[in-house]
Amino acid sequence: MNELSLTRGRVETAWWGPSPDRAPTLVLLHEGLGCIKLWRDFPTALQAATGFGLFAYSRFGYGGSDPIALPRPMTYMHEEAIEVLPEVLDKAGIRQAILVGHSDGGSIAAIHAGATQDPRLLGIAMMAAHFFVENLNIAAIRQIKETYETGDLRARLARYHTDVDGAFHGWNGAWLDPRFRQFDITGYLEAIRVPICALQGTDDPYGTDEQLRVLERHAPADTRLIAGARHSPHLEAPAETLATIAAFARSLQPEGSF
């Protein structure tokens, strides 16, 4: 595990495969309770399936990265996408990027692609991303708050996050704030100018397939429902998810770019 020093502080990072001067780089953007370690073996498998470089970082407040101040602003994903992520890519020396985002990370990828028109981007792949808020989504987040407070979830997450309460409440508190009902990033989708791949589990408790339908109405996208998967297709249906994202990523490398 390595780290980058950014304007706001320090984030932990990890690399797999070739450096940015030898191949495109897959950039993993984790979910709202994730971090580098919680990707488990997905980075190794995706890197091997593509031959590309792969880079991951834990956002502020997660894993071993510097903590955040609570409460988070309702625009925390926008700030990550527009302010933090470009600096991360700069400091990491990434020349050609394919963003691979899960849940919050998928939403961050969409905002970044639509808002910045980053010339480094070759494409974005999203798993269980949210483009707007659904009642089902909020109900599931309320339920996980109860699990965190009364069950063993806090102890399990504490193995991965230095500031486990900051990680959990930074995410859960924002989503359960009544103001967060206004979260809607569909306007960014129309401005995305790179290829899009979007996956969602058929049994996702945090979102319905209307998320994919809305994406399709706003942008050309390759979408897929993963049968039997819940909110983490890369862990619950790893073979299909890995094959889909790897094929998408391999299709994006410009001829003769390296």
DOLOVO-77585 format. One line per 8 residues: number of its first residue (from 1); their letters; for each residue x, y, z of N, C-alpha, C, O, CB. Coordinates in steps of 0.05 Angstrom, whole numbers, m for minus. Glycine has a CB too. Example, Ala and Ser with C-alpha at 12.3 -4.5 7.8 and 13.67 -1.06 7.14 Angstrom:
<recs>
1 = as = 264,m114,156,246,m90,156,264,m66,156,285,m66,169,226,m89,181 | 257,m45,142,273,m21,143,258,1,157,268,23,161,282,m12,114;
</recs>
This chain:
<recs>
1 = mnelsltr = 17,m24,0,0,0,0,18,25,0,37,27,15,m19,0,25 | 11,44,m17,26,69,m19,7,92,m12,m15,87,m2,38,73,m48 | 16,117,m17,m1,139,m11,5,163,m30,27,164,m41,1,148,18 | m14,180,m33,m11,206,m47,m17,229,m29,m35,227,m12,m29,207,m73 | m1,250,m31,m7,274,m15,m22,293,m34,m12,302,m54,20,287,m5 | m47,300,m26,m64,318,m41,m67,344,m26,m58,347,m4,m91,305,m47 | m81,363,m39,m86,389,m26,m100,386,1,m94,400,20,m102,407,m44 | m119,367,2,m135,364,26,m123,345,46,m132,343,69,m162,354,19;
9 = grvetaww = m102,330,39,m90,311,57,m79,287,42,m73,288,18,m110,302,78 | m77,265,57,m64,241,47,m85,219,41,m103,214,57,m43,231,67 | m82,205,18,m99,182,12,m81,158,7,m60,160,m5,m118,188,m12 | m91,134,16,m76,110,10,m83,100,m18,m105,104,m28,m83,88,31 | m63,88,m31,m65,80,m59,m53,52,m62,m38,42,m46,m52,100,m78 | m60,39,m84,m48,13,m91,m47,11,m122,m65,21,m136,m64,m10,m79 | m27,m3,m132,m23,m7,m160,m21,m37,m166,m11,m52,m150,2,7,m170 | m31,m44,m190,m28,m71,m200,m20,m68,m230,m31,m51,m244,m54,m89,m197;
17 = gpspdrap = m2,m85,m239,4,m85,m268,22,m63,m277,35,m50,m261,m21,m85,m283 | 22,m58,m304,41,m39,m316,35,m10,m308,13,m3,m300,39,m41,m346 | 56,6,m309,55,34,m302,40,50,m324,36,40,m346,83,46,m298 | 32,75,m318,15,91,m337,29,97,m363,16,105,m382,7,116,m324 | 56,95,m364,69,101,m389,71,76,m407,82,77,m429,97,111,m384 | 60,53,m398,61,29,m413,34,18,m421,33,0,m439,76,8,m398 | 13,28,m409,m14,17,m416,m35,36,m404,m29,52,m386,m18,m12,m404 | m60,35,m414,m81,49,m401,m84,40,m372,m75,18,m365,m108,45,m416;
25 = tlvllheg = m97,56,m356,m100,50,m327,m129,48,m320,m145,67,m325,m86,71,m310 | m137,26,m308,m164,23,m296,m163,36,m269,m146,29,m253,m173,m7,m295 | m181,54,m263,m182,68,m238,m207,60,m222,m229,65,m231,m181,100,m242 | m203,47,m200,m225,37,m184,m235,58,m165,m219,70,m150,m217,11,m168 | m261,63,m165,m274,82,m147,m294,66,m130,m314,56,m140,m289,105,m163 | m288,64,m104,m303,46,m86,m330,56,m78,m337,79,m82,m287,39,m62 | m346,38,m66,m373,45,m56,m372,62,m31,m351,70,m21,m388,19,m50 | m396,69,m21,m399,86,2,m388,76,28,m384,92,47,m426,93,6;
33 = lgciklwr = m384,50,31,m371,39,55,m346,24,47,m336,8,63,m391,20,69 | m335,29,24,m312,14,14,m285,26,20,m283,47,32,m315,9,m15 | m265,13,10,m237,23,11,m221,3,m7,m233,m15,m19,m226,24,41 | m195,7,m9,m179,m10,m26,m183,m39,m19,m188,m56,m36,m149,m2,m24 | m180,m46,7,m180,m74,15,m207,m87,10,m208,m112,6,m173,m77,44 | m229,m72,11,m255,m84,7,m262,m90,m22,m283,m101,m28,m276,m65,18 | m244,m83,m40,m247,m93,m68,m240,m123,m69,m247,m137,m88,m229,m77,m87 | m227,m133,m48,m219,m161,m46,m201,m169,m70,m182,m156,m76,m244,m180,m44;
41 = dfptalqa = m208,m191,m84,m190,m200,m106,m198,m189,m133,m186,m197,m153,m189,m230,m107 | m218,m171,m134,m227,m160,m160,m204,m145,m174,m202,m149,m199,m250,m142,m155 | m188,m128,m161,m167,m114,m176,m147,m133,m190,m140,m129,m213,m152,m96,m157 | m139,m154,m176,m120,m173,m188,m132,m187,m212,m119,m190,m232,m112,m194,m167 | m158,m195,m209,m171,m209,m231,m176,m191,m255,m172,m199,m278,m198,m221,m222 | m184,m166,m250,m189,m148,m272,m163,m140,m287,m163,m138,m311,m203,m122,m262 | m142,m136,m272,m116,m129,m284,m107,m152,m302,m97,m148,m324,m95,m123,m262 | m110,m177,m291,m101,m200,m307,m117,m204,m332,m107,m212,m353,m102,m225,m290;
49 = atgfglfa = m143,m197,m330,m161,m201,m353,m157,m181,m375,m166,m186,m398,m190,m201,m344 | m145,m158,m369,m142,m137,m389,m113,m132,m397,m107,m124,m419,m153,m111,m378 | m94,m138,m379,m66,m131,m384,m60,m101,m379,m38,m92,m383,m59,m138,m411 | m81,m86,m371,m77,m57,m366,m66,m53,m338,m65,m72,m322,m104,m42,m369 | m57,m29,m332,m50,m22,m305,m76,m18,m290,m97,m12,m301,m33,3,m304 | m75,m21,m264,m98,m17,m247,m90,m1,m222,m70,m8,m208,m111,m44,m239 | m105,20,m216,m99,38,m194,m124,41,m177,m146,44,m187,m89,66,m204 | m121,39,m151,m143,43,m132,m134,62,m110,m111,62,m102,m153,17,m121;
57 = ysrfgygg = m153,77,m99,m147,93,m76,m172,93,m58,m194,90,m66,m140,122,m84 | m166,97,m32,m188,100,m12,m193,130,m9,m175,145,m4,m180,87,16 | m218,138,m13,m225,166,m11,m221,176,18,m219,160,36,m254,171,m20 | m220,202,21,m217,213,47,m239,203,66,m263,201,58,m218,245,46 | m232,195,90,m251,184,109,m253,154,108,m268,142,124,m277,196,104 | m239,141,89,m242,112,86,m215,98,88,m194,110,83,m255,105,59 | m215,72,95,m191,57,96,m170,71,114,m176,79,136,m179,53,68 | m146,73,104,m125,86,119,m120,115,110,m100,127,118,m100,71,117;
65 = sdpialpr = m138,126,94,m135,154,85,m142,173,107,m154,165,127,m152,159,60 | m135,198,104,m140,218,124,m171,221,129,m186,217,111,m128,246,117 | m178,227,154,m207,229,161,m220,254,149,m207,271,138,m210,230,191 | m247,254,151,m263,276,142,m277,289,165,m280,277,187,m283,267,120 | m286,314,161,m303,327,181,m332,320,175,m341,320,152,m299,358,181 | m348,314,195,m376,309,192,m393,333,202,m383,348,218,m384,284,208 | m417,337,191,m429,320,170,m418,326,142,m408,348,137,m459,324,170 | m420,307,125,m412,312,97,m432,330,84,m455,330,91,m410,285,82;
73 = pmtymhee = m423,346,65,m441,363,49,m458,345,31,m450,323,24,m427,384,33 | m481,354,23,m498,339,5,m485,336,m22,m494,319,m38,m526,353,2 | m465,352,m28,m452,351,m54,m425,336,m52,m407,340,m68,m447,379,m64 | m422,317,m32,m396,305,m28,m387,289,m53,m363,287,m58,m397,286,m4 | m406,277,m68,m397,262,m92,m389,281,m114,m370,275,m129,m420,244,m101 | m402,304,m116,m394,323,m136,m366,334,m130,m350,336,m148,m414,347,m137 | m360,339,m105,m334,350,m97,m312,329,m103,m291,336,m113,m333,357,m68 | m318,304,m98,m299,283,m104,m294,281,m134,m271,279,m142,m309,255,m93;
81 = aievlpev = m315,282,m149,m313,279,m178,m299,302,m192,m284,298,m211,m340,275,m190 | m304,326,m183,m296,350,m197,m270,362,m186,m254,374,m200,m317,371,m197 | m265,358,m160,m242,370,m147,m220,350,m139,m197,354,m146,m250,385,m122 | m228,328,m126,m208,309,m115,m198,290,m137,m174,287,m140,m220,293,m92 | m216,278,m152,m208,257,m171,m188,269,m192,m169,255,m198,m232,246,m185 | m193,292,m203,m173,302,m222,m145,305,m210,m125,300,m223,m181,329,m233 | m144,314,m184,m117,316,m171,m105,289,m167,m81,286,m170,m120,331,m145 | m121,269,m160,m111,242,m156,m99,232,m183,m76,221,m183,m133,223,m147;
89 = ldkagirq = m113,235,m205,m103,226,m231,m77,241,m238,m59,229,m249,m124,230,m252 | m76,267,m232,m52,283,m238,m28,272,m222,m7,266,m233,m57,312,m231 | m32,269,m195,m10,261,m178,m1,232,m183,22,226,m180,m19,264,m149 | m20,216,m192,m13,188,m199,0,185,m226,10,164,m233,m38,170,m197 | 0,207,m242,12,206,m268,m3,190,m289,9,179,m307,40,195,m266 | m29,188,m286,m45,172,m303,m51,187,m329,m61,209,m329,m72,164,m290 | m44,174,m352,m47,187,m378,m72,180,m392,m85,197,m405,m23,179,m395 | m81,155,m390,m105,145,m403,m120,129,m381,m110,110,m371,m100,128,m429;
97 = ailvghsd = m145,137,m375,m159,125,m353,m186,113,m362,m200,125,m378,m164,146,m331 | m192,91,m350,m219,79,m352,m229,77,m323,m218,62,m307,m219,50,m366 | m249,93,m316,m260,93,m289,m278,69,m285,m295,63,m302,m275,119,m283 | m274,55,m263,m291,32,m256,m302,38,m228,m288,35,m208,m275,4,m257 | m327,46,m227,m339,55,m202,m361,37,m192,m377,27,m208,m349,83,m205 | m362,33,m166,m383,16,m153,m400,34,m135,m389,48,m118,m370,m7,m137 | m426,34,m139,m445,48,m122,m438,78,m122,m439,91,m143,m446,37,m93 | m432,90,m99,m423,118,m98,m401,123,m118,m400,144,m131,m414,126,m70;
105 = ggsiaaih = m382,104,m120,m360,107,m139,m370,108,m168,m358,122,m184,m341,84,m136 | m391,94,m175,m403,96,m201,m415,123,m207,m412,134,m228,m423,74,m205 | m429,134,m186,m440,160,m189,m418,181,m192,m421,200,m208,m458,167,m165 | m396,178,m177,m374,196,m180,m362,195,m208,m354,216,m219,m352,190,m158 | m359,171,m219,m349,168,m246,m366,183,m266,m356,196,m284,m347,138,m253 | m393,180,m263,m411,194,m282,m409,224,m280,m408,238,m300,m440,185,m277 | m408,234,m255,m405,263,m252,m379,273,m264,m378,293,m278,m407,271,m222 | m357,258,m258,m331,267,m268,m331,268,m299,m322,287,m311,m309,248,m258;
113 = agatqdpr = m342,247,m311,m342,246,m341,m359,268,m353,m351,280,m373,m352,219,m350 | m382,273,m340,m400,293,m351,m392,322,m346,m396,340,m362,m427,289,m341 | m379,326,m323,m373,354,m314,m346,364,m324,m343,387,m329,m373,355,m284 | m326,346,m326,m299,355,m332,m290,352,m361,m272,365,m370,m280,340,m314 | m303,333,m376,m294,327,m403,m264,321,m402,m249,329,m420,m300,350,m422 | m255,306,m382,m227,299,m378,m215,285,m403,m225,264,m410,m224,281,m353 | m195,297,m415,m184,285,m440,m170,258,m435,m164,244,m454,m165,304,m453 | m164,252,m410,m151,226,m404,m171,203,m405,m162,180,m408,m139,227,m376;
121 = llgiamma = m197,209,m403,m217,187,m401,m220,173,m428,m225,185,m449,m243,199,m392 | m219,146,m426,m226,129,m449,m254,119,m447,m267,114,m467,m206,106,m451 | m264,116,m422,m291,106,m418,m296,103,m388,m278,106,m372,m295,80,m432 | m321,96,m381,m328,92,m353,m345,66,m351,m363,62,m368,m343,116,m341 | m340,50,m331,m356,27,m325,m367,31,m297,m352,38,m278,m339,0,m326 | m393,26,m293,m406,31,m268,m421,6,m259,m435,m7,m275,m425,55,m270 | m419,0,m233,m434,m22,m222,m452,m11,m200,m442,2,m181,m415,m44,m210 | m478,m15,m202,m498,m7,m181,m496,23,m175,m498,31,m152,m493,m23,m156;
129 = ahffvenl = m491,39,m196,m490,68,m192,m518,80,m187,m538,68,m196,m477,82,m216 | m519,103,m174,m544,117,m169,m543,143,m184,m525,159,m182,m549,122,m139 | m564,148,m200,m566,173,m215,m588,191,m203,m590,215,m208,m572,168,m244 | m605,179,m186,m626,193,m172,m633,176,m148,m625,152,m146,m651,199,m190 | m649,187,m129,m656,173,m105,m683,158,m108,m702,169,m119,m657,193,m81 | m684,133,m98,m708,118,m98,m717,111,m69,m700,109,m51,m704,92,m115 | m742,107,m65,m752,100,m39,m739,74,m28,m732,72,m5,m783,97,m39 | m737,54,m46,m724,29,m39,m696,33,m28,m687,21,m9,m724,10,m63;
137 = niaairqi = m682,51,m42,m654,58,m34,m653,69,m6,m637,60,10,m643,79,m54 | m670,88,1,m670,100,27,m678,80,49,m666,80,70,m689,124,28 | m697,63,43,m705,42,62,m682,24,69,m678,17,92,m729,26,51 | m666,16,49,m644,m2,53,m622,12,70,m609,0,87,m632,m11,27 | m619,38,65,m598,53,80,m607,57,109,m591,57,128,m593,80,67 | m633,60,114,m643,61,142,m638,35,156,m630,34,179,m673,68,142 | m643,13,141,m639,m13,153,m610,m18,160,m604,m30,182,m648,m35,134 | m591,m10,143,m563,m15,149,m554,2,173,m535,m5,187,m546,m9,125;
145 = ketyetgd = m566,25,177,m560,41,201,m567,26,226,m552,26,246,m575,68,200 | m590,13,226,m598,m3,250,m578,m27,254,m571,m33,276,m626,m14,246 | m570,m39,232,m551,m61,233,m524,m51,245,m512,m65,260,m547,m74,206 | m516,m28,236,m491,m17,246,m492,m12,276,m473,m16,290,m484,9,231 | m515,m2,285,m517,6,313,m523,m17,332,m516,m16,356,m540,26,316 | m535,m39,322,m543,m61,339,m530,m88,333,m531,m106,349,m573,m64,338 | m517,m90,310,m506,m116,302,m475,m115,302,m463,m99,316,m516,m124,275 | m463,m132,285,m434,m134,285,m422,m119,261,m398,m122,256,m426,m163,284;
153 = lrarlary = m438,m104,246,m427,m90,223,m405,m71,230,m385,m69,216,m449,m75,209 | m408,m56,252,m387,m37,260,m361,m51,265,m340,m42,256,m396,m22,285 | m362,m74,279,m337,m89,285,m324,m99,259,m300,m99,256,m343,m112,304 | m341,m108,240,m330,m118,215,m317,m96,199,m295,m100,187,m352,m132,199 | m330,m73,197,m319,m51,182,m294,m39,195,m277,m28,181,m340,m29,178 | m293,m41,221,m270,m30,236,m243,m44,228,m222,m33,233,m274,m32,266 | m245,m67,216,m221,m81,207,m209,m67,182,m186,m72,176,m227,m110,200 | m225,m50,169,m216,m38,144,m213,m8,145,m199,3,129,m236,m45,123;
161 = htdvdgaf = m227,5,164,m227,34,165,m215,44,191,m223,35,213,m256,45,162 | m195,62,189,m183,73,213,m203,88,230,m204,85,254,m160,92,205 | m220,104,217,m241,119,230,m268,107,221,m281,118,203,m240,150,224 | m276,85,233,m299,70,223,m325,86,226,m342,85,208,m302,44,238 | m328,102,248,m352,117,251,m354,140,231,m375,146,220,m354,129,279 | m331,152,225,m331,173,204,m338,162,177,m353,174,162,m303,186,203 | m327,138,171,m333,125,145,m363,119,143,m376,125,123,m317,100,141 | m374,107,164,m402,99,163,m421,123,163,m438,126,145,m409,80,185;
169 = hgwngawl = m418,140,183,m437,162,185,m433,183,164,m453,198,157,m434,175,213 | m409,186,153,m405,204,131,m423,197,107,m434,214,93,m376,205,122 | m425,171,102,m442,161,80,m471,159,88,m489,171,75,m432,134,70 | m476,145,110,m504,140,118,m518,165,126,m542,169,119,m504,120,141 | m505,183,140,m517,208,149,m525,226,126,m545,239,126,m498,223,167 | m508,226,105,m514,243,82,m539,232,67,m557,247,61,m490,244,62 | m539,206,62,m562,194,47,m588,196,62,m609,198,50,m555,165,41 | m587,196,89,m612,197,104,m620,226,111,m642,230,123,m609,182,130;
177 = dprfrqfd = m604,245,104,m612,273,107,m635,279,88,m632,273,64,m587,292,103 | m657,291,97,m679,297,79,m671,313,54,m684,310,33,m701,312,93 | m651,329,56,m642,345,34,m630,328,11,m630,336,m12,m621,366,43 | m621,304,18,m608,287,m2,m628,275,m22,m621,265,m42,m593,264,12 | m654,278,m15,m675,269,m34,m673,284,m61,m683,275,m81,m703,273,m22 | m660,307,m60,m656,323,m85,m633,314,m102,m629,324,m124,m653,352,m78 | m618,294,m93,m595,284,m108,m605,273,m135,m622,255,m136,m580,261,m92 | m595,284,m156,m602,276,m183,m580,285,m202,m576,309,m206,m630,289,m192;
185 = itgyleai = m566,266,m213,m543,272,m231,m549,266,m260,m530,263,m276,m518,257,m221 | m574,263,m267,m581,256,m295,m571,277,m314,m566,271,m338,m610,251,m298 | m570,302,m305,m560,323,m323,m532,319,m333,m524,328,m355,m563,350,m309 | m515,306,m316,m488,301,m324,m486,279,m345,m468,279,m361,m471,293,m299 | m506,261,m345,m504,238,m364,m505,248,m393,m491,236,m410,m528,219,m359 | m520,268,m399,m523,278,m426,m497,290,m436,m493,292,m461,m545,298,m428 | m479,298,m418,m454,311,m426,m431,291,m428,m409,299,m436,m447,332,m407 | m435,266,m422,m413,246,m424,m407,241,m453,m425,235,m469,m421,220,m409;
193 = rvpicalq = m381,242,m460,m373,239,m488,m355,214,m492,m342,211,m513,m358,263,m497 | m354,196,m472,m338,172,m475,m357,148,m472,m379,151,m461,m315,171,m453 | m349,124,m481,m366,100,m479,m372,94,m449,m356,99,m431,m352,77,m492 | m396,83,m446,m406,76,m419,m414,47,m418,m428,37,m436,m430,95,m411 | m407,34,m396,m416,7,m390,m428,8,m362,m416,18,m343,m393,m15,m392 | m453,m1,m359,m466,0,m332,m479,m27,m326,m494,m38,m342,m487,22,m332 | m473,m37,m302,m483,m63,m293,m499,m59,m267,m493,m41,m251,m460,m82,m288 | m519,m76,m263,m534,m75,m238,m545,m103,m233,m553,m117,m251,m557,m54,m239;
201 = gtddpygt = m545,m111,m207,m556,m137,m200,m586,m136,m201,m599,m116,m194,m546,m145,m172 | m598,m159,m209,m627,m160,m210,m640,m158,m182,m663,m151,m179,m636,m186,m223 | m624,m165,m161,m635,m166,m134,m622,m144,m116,m620,m147,m92,m631,m193,m121 | m614,m122,m129,m601,m100,m114,m621,m87,m95,m641,m76,m104,m590,m79,m134 | m616,m88,m68,m634,m75,m49,m632,m45,m48,m648,m32,m36,m629,m87,m22 | m612,m34,m62,m607,m5,m61,m616,10,m86,m614,34,m88,m578,0,m57 | m627,m5,m106,m636,9,m130,m650,m11,m149,m644,m34,m149,m612,22,m144 | m668,0,m165,m682,m16,m184,m669,m13,m212,m651,4,m215,m712,m8,m186;
209 = deqlrvle = m678,m29,m231,m667,m26,m258,m675,0,m272,m666,5,m294,m675,m49,m275 | m692,16,m258,m698,42,m269,m674,60,m270,m672,79,m287,m720,56,m253 | m654,54,m254,m628,69,m255,m616,65,m283,m607,84,m296,m608,60,m233 | m616,40,m293,m605,35,m320,m622,47,m341,m612,57,m361,m602,5,m324 | m649,46,m338,m667,57,m358,m663,87,m361,m663,98,m383,m696,50,m351 | m660,100,m338,m655,129,m339,m629,135,m353,m627,154,m369,m655,141,m310 | m608,120,m347,m582,123,m361,m586,120,m391,m576,137,m406,m562,103,m350 | m600,100,m399,m604,95,m428,m619,118,m441,m614,124,m465,m619,69,m432;
217 = rhapadtr = m637,131,m427,m652,154,m438,m635,179,m441,m641,196,m458,m676,160,m422 | m614,180,m426,m597,205,m426,m571,202,m440,m558,222,m448,m592,213,m398 | m562,177,m445,m535,174,m457,m533,146,m471,m546,127,m461,m513,177,m436 | m518,144,m492,m514,118,m504,m497,101,m484,m476,110,m475,m499,120,m531 | m507,78,m478,m494,61,m457,m499,32,m463,m520,24,m472,m503,69,m429 | m479,16,m456,m482,m13,m456,m490,m21,m428,m473,m20,m410,m455,m28,m465 | m515,m29,m424,m525,m36,m397,m530,m65,m395,m537,m79,m414,m550,m19,m391 | m528,m75,m370,m533,m104,m366,m543,m109,m338,m531,m98,m318,m507,m120,m372;
225 = liagarhs = m564,m124,m336,m574,m134,m310,m560,m161,m304,m561,m179,m321,m605,m136,m309 | m549,m163,m281,m534,m188,m274,m552,m205,m256,m558,m198,m233,m508,m181,m259 | m561,m227,m267,m580,m245,m253,m569,m255,m227,m547,m265,m226,m588,m268,m271 | m585,m253,m206,m578,m264,m180,m560,m246,m163,m556,m252,m140,m565,m290,m184 | m549,m225,m175,m531,m207,m160,m547,m187,m144,m569,m179,m152,m511,m193,m179 | m535,m178,m123,m548,m157,m106,m534,m131,m112,m534,m121,m135,m547,m165,m76 | m522,m119,m92,m510,m92,m95,m480,m93,m104,m469,m72,m111,m512,m76,m70 | m468,m116,m104,m440,m118,m110,m435,m140,m131,m426,m162,m125,m423,m125,m85;
233 = phleapae = m442,m135,m156,m440,m156,m177,m412,m167,m180,m409,m191,m186,m448,m144,m203 | m391,m151,m174,m364,m161,m177,m357,m182,m156,m338,m198,m160,m344,m138,m175 | m372,m183,m134,m368,m203,m113,m389,m225,m115,m383,m248,m108,m369,m190,m86 | m413,m219,m123,m435,m238,m123,m438,m253,m149,m449,m276,m150,m461,m224,m117 | m429,m242,m171,m429,m255,m197,m403,m248,m211,m403,m235,m232,m454,m246,m215 | m380,m257,m199,m354,m247,m208,m347,m255,m237,m335,m238,m251,m333,m258,m190 | m355,m278,m246,m346,m287,m273,m359,m269,m294,m346,m259,m312,m354,m316,m278 | m386,m265,m293,m400,m249,m313,m392,m220,m311,m388,m207,m332,m430,m252,m309;
241 = tlatiaaf = m389,m210,m287,m382,m182,m283,m354,m176,m294,m349,m157,m308,m384,m174,m254 | m335,m194,m287,m308,m190,m295,m306,m192,m326,m292,m175,m338,m290,m212,m283 | m319,m211,m338,m318,m214,m367,m329,m190,m381,m318,m181,m401,m333,m239,m375 | m351,m179,m371,m364,m156,m383,m347,m131,m382,m342,m118,m402,m391,m150,m370 | m336,m125,m358,m320,m101,m355,m293,m104,m369,m284,m85,m381,m315,m95,m325 | m281,m128,m369,m256,m132,m382,m259,m128,m413,m242,m116,m426,m244,m159,m376 | m280,m140,m424,m285,m137,m453,m290,m108,m460,m280,m98,m480,m309,m154,m462 | m305,m94,m444,m310,m65,m448,m284,m50,m448,m278,m33,m465,m329,m54,m427;
249 = arslqpeg = m267,m55,m427,m242,m40,m424,m223,m46,m448,m211,m27,m459,m228,m48,m398 | m221,m71,m456,m203,m78,m479,m212,m65,m505,m195,m59,m522,m202,m108,m482 | m238,m60,m508,m248,m47,m532,m241,m18,m535,m244,m6,m556,m278,m51,m534 | m231,m6,m513,m227,23,m512,m198,32,m519,m194,56,m524,m234,33,m485 | m179,14,m518,m151,22,m522,m147,32,m550,m151,17,m570,m132,m1,m516 | m138,58,m553,m133,68,m580,m111,53,m594,m91,46,m581,m126,98,m579 | m114,48,m619,m94,33,m635,m67,48,m634,m66,71,m640,m103,29,m664 | m46,33,m626,m19,44,m627,m14,65,m606,4,81,m609,m14,56,m653;
257 = sf = m30,66,m584,m27,87,m564,m3,81,m546,6,100,m532,m52,90,m548 | 6,56,m545,30,50,m528,49,32,m544,70,25,m534,21,36,m502;
</recs>
